[in-house]
């Protein structure tokens, strides 16, 4: 049992952070819940759904890594986790733009009008911590995979 945990410690940490990421936008540190005057959800609502999807991807990929237990899979999963973590930062700040409110009726972003909205004051700071943990663990995991001998 200890060898399983030792071999998969990075995947287990990422798995836990993925579960927390799924629960963050609507349970732990909720995004803005009010509807806009036109009856539509605010942009951060869709960003919350995006965070949930990214958390599910992290959970599934790390479960696959634990199950398959090969060096190449571990390296690939660490790279996927790095990309997902980067997207969780780049998309809400519209560095990478997804959706267009005027064309699609939705877009991934944070509230722009009030800096005191919960998406900016609670959700994103919590997500920033998770991004930092995911990136740190994945970078250390990649370095470890390069250094150890495993098939």
C-alpha positions as a Markdown table, in Angstrom:
| # | Residue | x | y | z |
|---|---|---|---|---|
| 1 | Unk | 0.0 | 0.0 | 0.0 |
| 2 | Unk | 2.8 | 2.4 | 0.9 |
| 3 | Unk | 4.5 | 1.8 | -2.5 |
| 4 | Unk | 1.3 | 2.6 | -4.3 |
| 5 | Unk | 0.9 | 5.9 | -2.5 |
| 6 | Unk | 4.6 | 6.7 | -2.9 |
| 7 | Unk | 4.6 | 5.9 | -6.7 |
| 8 | Unk | 1.4 | 7.9 | -7.2 |
| 9 | Unk | 1.7 | 10.8 | -4.7 |
| 10 | Unk | 1.7 | 13.5 | -7.4 |
| 11 | Unk | -1.4 | 12.0 | -9.1 |
| 12 | Unk | -3.1 | 11.7 | -5.7 |
| 13 | Unk | -2.4 | 15.4 | -4.9 |
| 14 | Unk | -3.7 | 16.4 | -8.3 |
| 15 | Unk | -6.7 | 14.2 | -7.8 |
| 16 | Unk | -7.6 | 16.0 | -4.6 |
| 17 | Unk | -7.1 | 19.4 | -6.1 |
| 18 | Unk | -9.2 | 18.4 | -9.1 |
| 19 | Unk | -12.0 | 17.4 | -6.7 |
| 20 | Unk | -11.7 | 20.7 | -4.9 |
| 21 | Unk | -11.7 | 22.5 | -8.3 |
| 22 | Unk | -15.0 | 20.8 | -9.2 |
| 23 | Unk | -16.6 | 21.9 | -5.9 |
| 24 | Unk | -15.2 | 25.5 | -5.9 |
| 25 | Unk | -17.3 | 27.5 | -8.2 |
| 26 | Unk | -20.7 | 26.5 | -6.9 |
| 27 | Unk | -20.1 | 25.0 | -3.4 |
| 28 | Unk | -16.9 | 26.1 | -1.7 |
| 29 | Unk | -16.2 | 29.6 | -3.1 |
| 30 | Unk | -19.2 | 30.4 | -5.3 |
| 31 | Unk | -19.2 | 32.6 | -8.3 |
| 32 | Unk | -21.8 | 35.4 | -8.6 |
| 33 | Unk | -25.3 | 33.9 | -8.4 |
| 34 | Unk | -27.5 | 36.9 | -9.3 |
| 35 | Unk | -29.0 | 37.1 | -12.8 |
| 36 | Unk | -28.4 | 40.2 | -14.9 |
| 37 | Unk | -31.3 | 42.5 | -15.5 |
| 38 | Unk | -32.0 | 40.8 | -18.9 |
| 39 | Unk | -32.4 | 37.5 | -17.0 |
| 40 | Unk | -29.2 | 35.8 | -18.3 |
| 41 | Unk | -26.4 | 34.5 | -16.1 |
| 42 | Unk | -23.3 | 36.6 | -15.5 |
| 43 | Unk | -20.1 | 35.7 | -17.4 |
| 44 | Unk | -18.6 | 34.2 | -14.2 |
| 45 | Unk | -21.4 | 31.6 | -14.1 |
| 46 | Unk | -20.1 | 30.0 | -17.3 |
| 47 | Unk | -16.5 | 30.4 | -16.1 |
| 48 | Unk | -17.6 | 28.4 | -13.0 |
| 49 | Unk | -18.9 | 25.6 | -15.3 |
| 50 | Unk | -15.5 | 25.7 | -17.1 |
| 51 | Unk | -13.7 | 25.3 | -13.8 |
| 52 | Unk | -15.8 | 22.3 | -13.0 |
| 53 | Unk | -15.1 | 20.7 | -16.5 |
| 54 | Unk | -11.3 | 21.3 | -16.0 |
| 55 | Unk | -11.5 | 19.7 | -12.5 |
| 56 | Unk | -13.3 | 16.6 | -14.1 |
| 57 | Unk | -10.5 | 16.4 | -16.7 |
| 58 | Unk | -7.9 | 16.5 | -14.0 |
| 59 | Unk | -9.7 | 13.8 | -12.0 |
| 60 | Unk | -10.1 | 11.5 | -15.0 |
| 61 | Unk | -6.6 | 11.9 | -16.3 |
| 62 | Unk | -5.0 | 11.3 | -13.0 |
| 63 | Unk | -7.1 | 8.2 | -12.3 |
| 64 | Unk | -5.9 | 6.9 | -15.7 |
| 65 | Unk | -2.3 | 7.6 | -14.7 |
| 66 | Unk | -2.8 | 5.7 | -11.4 |
| 67 | Unk | -4.4 | 2.8 | -13.2 |
| 68 | Unk | -1.8 | 2.5 | -16.0 |
| 69 | Unk | 1.3 | 3.3 | -14.0 |
| 70 | Unk | 3.8 | 3.9 | -16.8 |
| 71 | Unk | 6.4 | 6.6 | -17.2 |
| 72 | Unk | 5.0 | 7.8 | -20.5 |
| 73 | Unk | 1.5 | 8.1 | -19.1 |
| 74 | Unk | 2.7 | 9.9 | -16.0 |
| 75 | Unk | 4.6 | 12.4 | -18.2 |
| 76 | Unk | 1.7 | 12.9 | -20.5 |
| 77 | Unk | -0.7 | 13.4 | -17.5 |
| 78 | Unk | 1.6 | 16.0 | -16.0 |
| 79 | Unk | 1.7 | 17.9 | -19.2 |
| 80 | Unk | -2.1 | 17.7 | -19.5 |
| 81 | Unk | -2.5 | 19.0 | -15.9 |
| 82 | Unk | -0.1 | 21.9 | -16.7 |
| 83 | Unk | -2.1 | 22.9 | -19.7 |
| 84 | Unk | -5.4 | 22.6 | -17.8 |
| 85 | Unk | -4.0 | 24.7 | -14.9 |
| 86 | Unk | -2.8 | 27.4 | -17.4 |
| 87 | Unk | -6.2 | 27.5 | -19.1 |
| 88 | Unk | -7.8 | 28.0 | -15.7 |
| 89 | Unk | -5.8 | 31.2 | -15.4 |
| 90 | Unk | -5.8 | 32.4 | -19.0 |
| 91 | Unk | -9.4 | 32.0 | -19.9 |
| 92 | Unk | -11.2 | 33.9 | -17.0 |
| 93 | Unk | -9.0 | 36.9 | -17.6 |
| 94 | Unk | -9.7 | 36.8 | -21.4 |
| 95 | Unk | -6.1 | 36.3 | -22.3 |
| 96 | Unk | -7.6 | 33.4 | -24.3 |
| 97 | Unk | -11.1 | 34.3 | -25.4 |
| 98 | Unk | -13.9 | 31.7 | -25.5 |
| 99 | Unk | -17.4 | 32.8 | -26.3 |
| 100 | Unk | -18.9 | 36.2 | -27.2 |
| 101 | Unk | -21.7 | 37.6 | -25.1 |
| 102 | Unk | -23.2 | 39.5 | -28.0 |
| 103 | Unk | -23.0 | 36.6 | -30.5 |
| 104 | Unk | -23.4 | 33.5 | -28.5 |
| 105 | Unk | -25.2 | 34.9 | -25.4 |
| 106 | Unk | -22.4 | 33.7 | -23.2 |
| 107 | Unk | -18.6 | 34.0 | -22.7 |
| 108 | Unk | -16.0 | 32.8 | -20.2 |
| 109 | Unk | -14.8 | 35.7 | -18.1 |
| 110 | Unk | -15.1 | 37.4 | -14.7 |
| 111 | Unk | -17.5 | 40.2 | -13.9 |
| 112 | Unk | -16.1 | 43.4 | -15.3 |
| 113 | Unk | -18.3 | 46.1 | -13.7 |
| 114 | Unk | -17.6 | 45.6 | -10.0 |
| 115 | Unk | -14.3 | 44.4 | -8.6 |
| 116 | Unk | -16.0 | 43.4 | -5.3 |
| 117 | Unk | -18.1 | 40.6 | -6.9 |
| 118 | Unk | -17.6 | 37.2 | -5.4 |
| 119 | Unk | -16.0 | 35.8 | -8.6 |
| 120 | Unk | -13.2 | 38.2 | -8.1 |
| 121 | Unk | -12.9 | 38.3 | -4.3 |
| 122 | Unk | -13.4 | 34.6 | -3.4 |
| 123 | Unk | -13.5 | 32.2 | -6.4 |
| 124 | Unk | -10.5 | 33.4 | -8.4 |
| 125 | Unk | -8.1 | 33.7 | -5.3 |
| 126 | Unk | -9.1 | 30.1 | -4.4 |
| 127 | Unk | -8.5 | 29.0 | -8.0 |
| 128 | Unk | -5.2 | 30.8 | -8.1 |
| 129 | Unk | -4.0 | 28.6 | -5.2 |
| 130 | Unk | -5.2 | 25.5 | -6.9 |
| 131 | Unk | -3.4 | 26.5 | -10.1 |
| 132 | Unk | -0.2 | 27.1 | -8.2 |
| 133 | Unk | -0.5 | 23.6 | -6.5 |
| 134 | Unk | -1.3 | 21.9 | -9.8 |
| 135 | Unk | 1.6 | 23.5 | -11.7 |
| 136 | Unk | 4.1 | 23.0 | -8.9 |
| 137 | Unk | 3.1 | 19.3 | -8.5 |
| 138 | Unk | 3.1 | 18.7 | -12.2 |
| 139 | Unk | 6.5 | 20.3 | -12.8 |
| 140 | Unk | 8.1 | 18.4 | -9.9 |
| 141 | Unk | 6.4 | 15.2 | -11.2 |
| 142 | Unk | 7.8 | 15.8 | -14.7 |
| 143 | Unk | 11.3 | 16.3 | -13.3 |
| 144 | Unk | 10.9 | 13.2 | -11.2 |
| 145 | Unk | 9.8 | 11.1 | -14.2 |
| 146 | Unk | 12.9 | 12.3 | -16.1 |
| 147 | Unk | 15.2 | 11.3 | -13.3 |
| 148 | Unk | 13.8 | 7.9 | -12.2 |
| 149 | Unk | 14.1 | 4.7 | -14.1 |
| 150 | Unk | 10.7 | 3.2 | -14.8 |
| 151 | Unk | 9.3 | 1.6 | -17.9 |
